[in-house]
Amino acid sequence: MADTYQVVFTPSGRRGKVPAESTVLDAARALGVDLDSVCGGRGICGRCQVMVGSRPGMDSKPERLSPPGATEAEYHGRRPLLAGYRLGCAAHIVDDVVIDVPSESQVHRQVVRKRAGVDNLPVDPVVRLYYIEVAEPDLASPTGDADRVLLALAGQWNLEELSFDAHVLTQLQPALRNGKWTVTVAVRTNRIVAIWPGFRDRALGVAFDIGSTTIAGHLCDLFTGAVLSSNGRMNPQIGFGEDLMSRVSYVMMNEGGEKRLTQVVRQALNEVIGELVAEAGMERDDVLEIAVVGNPIMHHLFLGFDPRELGTAPFALVTTAALDTPAAALELEVNPGASVYTLPCIAGHVGADAAGAVLSEGPYRRSPLQLLVDVGTNAEIVLGNEDRLLAASSPTGPAFEGAQISSGQRAAPGAIERVRVDPQSLAPRIKVIGQEMWSDEDGFDGSAVTGICGSGIIEVIVELFLAGVITSDGVIVDRGSERIVAQGRTFSYRLHDKPEVLITQNDVRAIQLAKAALRAGCDLLMDELAVDYVDQIRLAGAFGSHIDPIYAMALGLVPDCDPDKVSAAGNAAGVGAMMALLSGESRREIEAVARTIEKIETAVEPRFQEHFVAAMAIPHKTDRYPQLQTMLDLPEPTPAARSRRR
Amino acid sequence: MADTYQVVFTPSGRRGKVPAESTVLDAARALGVDLDSVCGGRGICGRCQVMVGSRPGMDSKPERLSPPGATEAEYHGRRPLLAGYRLGCAAHIVDDVVIDVPSESQVHRQVVRKRAGVDNLPVDPVVRLYYIEVAEPDLASPTGDADRVLLALAGQWNLEELSFDAHVLTQLQPALRNGKWTVTVAVRTNRIVAIWPGFRDRALGVAFDIGSTTIAGHLCDLFTGAVLSSNGRMNPQIGFGEDLMSRVSYVMMNEGGEKRLTQVVRQALNEVIGELVAEAGMERDDVLEIAVVGNPIMHHLFLGFDPRELGTAPFALVTTAALDTPAAALELEVNPGASVYTLPCIAGHVGADAAGAVLSEGPYRRSPLQLLVDVGTNAEIVLGNEDRLLAASSPTGPAFEGAQISSGQRAAPGAIERVRVDPQSLAPRIKVIGQEMWSDEDGFDGSAVTGICGSGIIEVIVELFLAGVITSDGVIVDRGSERIVAQGRTFSYRLHDKPEVLITQNDVRAIQLAKAALRAGCDLLMDELAVDYVDQIRLAGAFGSHIDPIYAMALGLVPDCDPDKVSAAGNAAGVGAMMALLSGESRREIEAVARTIEKIETAVEPRFQEHFVAAMAIPHKTDRYPQLQTMLDLPEPTPAARSRRR
């Protein structure tokens, strides 16, 4: 038997000679290989599973490691020991060997998450668990229990210079005694933030997207990246104002109003957390980390910052920086050592939600020019690629969310979301949220209609334009149909009876203003980059997920682009929150990127007004991509007969 | 005029060439001279006052600096500009010059404080104030207010890598606007912990000594070291148990009892803080720093640590380390950025109070062998010098505090504190707390007597021993005086009538046990150092301040020592708290010293029992210093006629 053996770890490629009979875990540590362990080599956690690999000249015979012994036979941890795998802490190296470390056994890894719409979700926990055995106190050598915990962490994990959070010290003595002088501690950077008796290998996190309308939360395992439960609710601040500006007005007009808005949103988060952990069979105390995105006003109110400066120019944020705030300081009922990470804000109207979307979409990682649009009361617009990123916010107002529309409503059951209009008869076909069938199909219940949402209003305006009912200037003209209703000097289109849903001249104007604002913002950023096309358009958020990209382009909401390259990004901001929750690397990445994003303030750019005026027309311009014309039979040059697209 | 001039700063001796017309403050910064400033050179704070000095070959002509201008003429800060002094930020260097920086203009300084019993109190603030002018927000370049504060601190003070405490961010925007874009921030290490609008040059701290009986607090200016007010009150925990062990018992026997004890002591501190700031005309919000000493049980209960482990062997502390805890986490109502420093504990029965006394007395800074004794329910004993320091705790019990004594009471008005006994008639003379005169002087009111305190009981026992009423074994014998009262098979001495105060055989036994425990602890430490004398004895704490050192030695409470070298140390622990409050250097010093102190556990040392038995006799041994015999006319070898000492 040799004194040392050659070991090669894959996929890292790290290699070196280690003493014969070293455990695989010790060899990995000696060679700086990322091999996970919570129990520190005691055969409890099962995190260090490896298998014998091979390479030219070295086969994968299991005998290159010591035969499985009692530790592996008795192992019964949460992660099953798979066939062919060995516990790295129990298997000794008895020959030259290639050790393959599967992704699941690495602390830093990529998790494939099809469901969340991201290919690779990096997992790189900001908090880690360490199981330790602690010396008992000794009358003859009086030291504090905390002193001996630090000694154990130094001796068993090579962790030095750690300090205790105050609340951990209050839990220390019972934890040590209940755990029979074994405990698991959670360490965030150099602070011990939590302690539990005995062995423990799970800690959870919650990613929150605080929207002005809805709050969505996902409970994740901080180490595997698995989503354990998802939940959401209305933002209770709606009771103080439907849209953002009315909430800021509430704060301006009511003494202490900002405290009340802060209180209700934190309470809602606490309720969501309660439901998330209950659904997953966990406890609030298991939650050690929280990541939050939201627009600047949601961000400020959640953090307890008075939002009134965001209500008037120059729209000064308290801070643009990403923050780590103790969860207790934000009154969140989770583990007292939990920390809340808020993503950076980019500017007064381009918030942590935009940063989350940028992190999730990652335009800065690629060369194609991406336009990322998140439409709310303000549209947050990001344009760029690996070379340069620009951001702006356009004051679209709430029309796309159904506000300011005579029969408008939010995208909720009962809302008309899809519209087709027969160009001859002007008869409509509609689809309503909550019903599977179109209005001309069996079983459709027209009485369930409650109004029309953003996607519906966009489609009906495009359809009416194509049918010659709405002019390029946005005027509804009387085509002598019983569907056209005169109202004073203007006309409306009767989209639905019982209940009646009219599309009024004012509705068209409202949408024109909103779309002109959005489009002018896009055009301004394109000017800045001196481009007249983009390679890809991603429509983020609820509205972006709901609208048909073809109609959006037909209306001129967004610039010309290959229709195949226009797609919904889903809740990109929320995915960004989850990425930040799970990975310190992702946090550093978005913090660095956010600092480089160039902010274009639409309010001070004279060209914004020019673009705005130019973008009022319907359609704005659609000359670049013939596909779009084919897909919708767009008129060229004037409205004409056309076939239907379904 | 030259391009550069030679500048020498005294007393630091730093020197170098600086550009002509540099301000003295800029020159000091360039040369690394400790010259204070809060306003950053704007002529507001007056902290940078200097005068022209001289040295051989360079006179002290004022013309070596530019003539006083408008800034100095208009200066009206809190610290007056003294005749002959210049503002370092306003005076320009126009010739080679010696600049004398007085102690008051240094950040790090020594404050002479006769009142607190310390010669030199180092001031080296752990928190500093910085006045800054902050750029206003600009729509065209949207940054957060916090970002611009950081830029100002970097640009105006060269401070980098700072972060904000969460609560500061909530106060940031109103502070900037109320201060018209000037604010003063407080920085502790690399964190911004407080912010105020405009200029501010004062921050306060409170030093607390939490005793089992009383809580004392001193409000200090963190920068000048001045004591602004002092206050104290009973420790309300007394309601849950007179002595330490009965409070631990309360915790053991009452669910949640530790929380209740924690709550009442924190509440008491809040009340003391309220009175301290009111008395000084300040606000709670001015308090940025708190330092606390206390025995291990007081220390633990204050910090919210369950003390029950301290009630039974092996007496495990939660931690021996000095801690910095946010004041808010300890429910103290002060500035939300305030931090609470607790001095290190040394062992399960040798607490932060002993550490405070060690810091204040500083035996480790000198060569004479010092015995430092702080008597409470446990006597904390420290012995050593610059070479070596030992500490132990002796279970004296509460007899010295008047408990377990038939007519015993705490040292409070009505308590007999001094006793003289006529060796012939056995008639006593007494002195009572709250009355100036002895009992044989005009105007003495014997009816005001309520009991006898520790110093009184020690004196009466020594006096009775000298009068031959108490034997060396501690037995009260009947000398046929009407003052000796038979009680069953034992005798008592009638010290006072109306109300009656008897010194019973059990009282003598209780004091014998207590003094034997204390003395055995001292002897154990002396054994360890292999010495049979000490150079100096310091008696700390309330009891130590009250007892007559000569009687203490006569009873054998403490080892032999030159009586001139035995003295009361006053509230040494409290002075230590004040030192830690005012100086980061002092904190590092006591933390380092505490780690080197060797802990001797009396409970596991077999020789402790031997010493204990030997120390029961009265007097123990008094052969070393003839002065002592002279001063008290100590019997040699048997009781004999003697004159009186008053």
Interface residues (C-beta under 8 A of the other chain):
Chain A: P137 D138 L139 A140 S141 P142 T143 G144 D145 A146 D147 F164 A166 H167 L169 T170 L172 Q173 P174 L303 G304 F305 D306 E309 A313 P314 F315 A316 L317 V318 T319 T320 A321 L323 T325 P326 A329 L330 C345 A347 G348 K599 E601 A603 V604
Chain B: P137 D138 L139 A140 S141 P142 T143 G144 D145 A146 D147 F164 A166 H167 L169 T170 L172 Q173 P174 L303 G304 F305 D306 E309 A313 P314 F315 A316 L317 V318 T319 T320 A321 L323 T325 P326 A329 L330 C345 A347 G348 K599 E601 A603 V604
